[in-house]
Each structure stands twice: as C-alpha cells, then as structure tokens.
Amino acid sequence: QLQAYGGGLVQAGGSLRLSCAASGRTFYDYDVGWLRQAPGKEREFVAVIRRSGGRTYYADSVKGRFTISKDNAKNTAYLQMNSLKLEDTAVYFCALTRTVLSGIRRPDQYTSWGQGTQVTVSS
C-alpha cells in the first residue's frame, strides 16, 4: 500500500513537498514513480527514481523544477516541487514499477498505486 500526502493550494511560483509512504513493500525492490492526472486529462508520468543506483528521470515539463528522492530506511519517497505553474495542478500519485528503462515513462507500467494527493496552483 502506498499513501501520497503533502498536497495543497499554492500560488504560482511557490513550492510544495509531497511524500509517499509505503507499507508491505520496500523501495529496495522497486522503482518509485510520481505520476499525475489533471482534470479531463490522462494520467501522465512526472518522475521516477530507480531501485538500483538511485538514478532519476523526469518529464520534460518538470525537469529543473521538481526533484524526486527516497529514503529506503523509512520506506518513503519525496517529490520536491519548486517554481510551480498553473499547469502543475493535478492529483499526484506515487506508484511502483519494475519495468525496463524504456517503460518508465508509461503510466501503465506502474502498479500499487496509492491514493493521490491534490495539488492546486493558483495565479
């Protein structure tokens, strides 16, 4: 089970830090991803951190503004979001995957989705 939390209402240009707590599975065995879904849109990839080596990958739309990290000992992952834009408004989910590198940006490759957390960016 995964639980994402830390969302809220923030002004454009502001920051938020999301957290994802896992139970029952460990981040040692899975890549941990953040994905989001805006109203009326399909779920999309945001960022992932690999289980081996901790390498990170980002969607072009958030690169340079968002940072994904994890603490294996706490079985918790984070998404630091800076310079937030109106278009970042969405429900954010954390999820797990063990897919190959070519699949990490595909939402259908993720399992164990937790309940999302709403992020709303206002002007």
ROTOR-753058 format. One line per field, with one value per residue (C-alpha): residue number from 1; x negated, y, z; residue in three letters. Coordinates in Angstrom, 3 decimals. Layout:
<guros>
resi: c(NUM;...)
c1: c(X;...)
c2: c(Y;...)
c3: c(Z;...)
resn: c(ALA;...)
</guros>
This chain:
<guros>
resi: c(1;2;3;4;5;6;7;8;9;10;11;12;13;14;15;16;17;18;19;20;21;22;23;24;25;26;27;28;29;30;31;32;33;34;35;36;37;38;39;40;41;42;43;44;45;46;47;48;49;50;51;52;53;54;55;56;57;58;59;60;61;62;63;64;65;66;67;68;69;70;71;72;73;74;75;76;77;78;79;80;81;82;83;84;85;86;87;88;89;90;91;92;93;94;95;96;97;98;99;100;101;102;103;104;105;106;107;108;109;110;111;112;113;114;115;116;117;118;119;120;121;122;123)
c1: c(0.000;-1.178;0.079;-0.762;-0.342;-1.528;0.569;2.399;3.098;0.101;-0.453;-2.262;-5.989;-5.669;-6.850;-5.404;-6.939;-4.989;-5.675;-4.878;-4.848;-4.888;-3.859;-4.117;-6.745;-10.148;-11.737;-14.776;-12.857;-11.002;-11.446;-9.290;-7.452;-5.324;-2.553;0.272;3.694;5.239;8.996;10.101;6.650;4.960;2.589;-0.974;-4.468;-6.240;-9.375;-10.916;-13.819;-15.384;-15.775;-19.359;-21.713;-19.010;-19.139;-16.310;-14.297;-11.836;-9.160;-10.367;-7.613;-9.035;-12.751;-14.752;-11.818;-10.966;-13.270;-12.464;-14.231;-13.707;-14.739;-14.881;-15.232;-11.972;-10.347;-9.344;-9.747;-9.512;-8.777;-10.073;-8.218;-9.563;-8.552;-5.075;-2.966;0.773;0.411;-1.030;2.442;3.401;3.868;0.429;-0.099;-3.044;-3.379;-5.857;-7.343;-9.928;-9.738;-12.677;-14.157;-12.144;-8.921;-9.480;-7.518;-4.466;-1.784;-0.505;-3.806;-3.165;-1.424;-0.492;0.989;1.748;4.411;3.402;2.949;4.382;2.037;3.690;1.632;3.360;2.448)
c2: c(0.000;3.457;6.724;10.075;13.204;16.780;18.371;21.627;25.042;27.139;30.249;30.080;30.222;28.554;25.182;22.013;18.779;15.587;12.412;8.801;6.240;2.547;-0.440;-4.072;-3.495;-1.929;0.565;-1.679;-3.897;-1.334;1.847;4.572;6.966;10.038;10.478;12.977;13.414;16.757;17.165;15.852;14.544;11.191;10.181;11.196;10.412;13.003;11.440;8.144;7.041;3.699;0.993;0.293;3.245;5.811;7.300;9.725;10.576;13.397;14.503;17.405;19.583;19.373;18.956;21.509;22.336;19.009;16.684;13.091;11.371;8.497;7.225;3.439;3.100;4.986;3.438;6.931;8.799;12.521;14.941;18.449;20.797;24.293;27.113;25.657;26.600;26.644;23.622;21.583;21.458;17.792;14.852;13.397;9.696;7.601;4.095;1.286;-0.344;-2.917;-2.213;-1.834;1.594;2.082;1.716;4.071;6.932;4.784;5.007;1.540;0.079;1.166;-0.866;-0.470;2.956;4.759;7.323;10.568;13.997;17.134;19.908;23.157;26.046;29.416;32.629)
c3: c(0.000;-0.873;0.508;-1.028;1.016;1.267;-1.450;-1.079;-2.517;-3.518;-5.581;-8.870;-8.269;-4.896;-3.633;-2.175;-0.982;-1.489;0.436;-0.345;2.425;1.616;3.651;2.750;0.053;0.159;-2.124;-2.336;-4.740;-6.868;-8.786;-7.265;-9.514;-9.243;-11.768;-12.014;-13.502;-14.280;-14.743;-18.100;-18.948;-18.900;-16.182;-17.002;-15.836;-13.691;-12.246;-11.195;-9.059;-9.836;-7.208;-8.189;-8.101;-7.429;-10.901;-11.599;-14.670;-15.229;-17.632;-19.737;-18.298;-14.763;-15.379;-13.442;-11.151;-9.479;-7.573;-6.652;-3.786;-1.388;1.996;1.842;5.594;6.073;3.011;1.980;-1.263;-1.877;-4.665;-4.106;-6.419;-6.968;-9.293;-9.565;-12.557;-13.118;-15.368;-12.493;-10.959;-10.710;-8.415;-7.754;-7.222;-6.237;-7.626;-8.074;-11.105;-12.051;-15.744;-18.069;-18.746;-21.923;-19.941;-17.037;-18.607;-19.265;-16.567;-17.493;-16.309;-12.727;-10.061;-6.433;-6.910;-3.719;-3.099;-4.661;-3.184;-4.758;-5.804;-6.857;-8.174;-8.257;-10.031)
resn: c(GLN;LEU;GLN;ALA;TYR;GLY;GLY;GLY;LEU;VAL;GLN;ALA;GLY;GLY;SER;LEU;ARG;LEU;SER;CYS;ALA;ALA;SER;GLY;ARG;THR;PHE;TYR;ASP;TYR;ASP;VAL;GLY;TRP;LEU;ARG;GLN;ALA;PRO;GLY;LYS;GLU;ARG;GLU;PHE;VAL;ALA;VAL;ILE;ARG;ARG;SER;GLY;GLY;ARG;THR;TYR;TYR;ALA;ASP;SER;VAL;LYS;GLY;ARG;PHE;THR;ILE;SER;LYS;ASP;ASN;ALA;LYS;ASN;THR;ALA;TYR;LEU;GLN;MET;ASN;SER;LEU;LYS;LEU;GLU;ASP;THR;ALA;VAL;TYR;PHE;CYS;ALA;LEU;THR;ARG;THR;VAL;LEU;SER;GLY;ILE;ARG;ARG;PRO;ASP;GLN;TYR;THR;SER;TRP;GLY;GLN;GLY;THR;GLN;VAL;THR;VAL;SER;SER)
</guros>
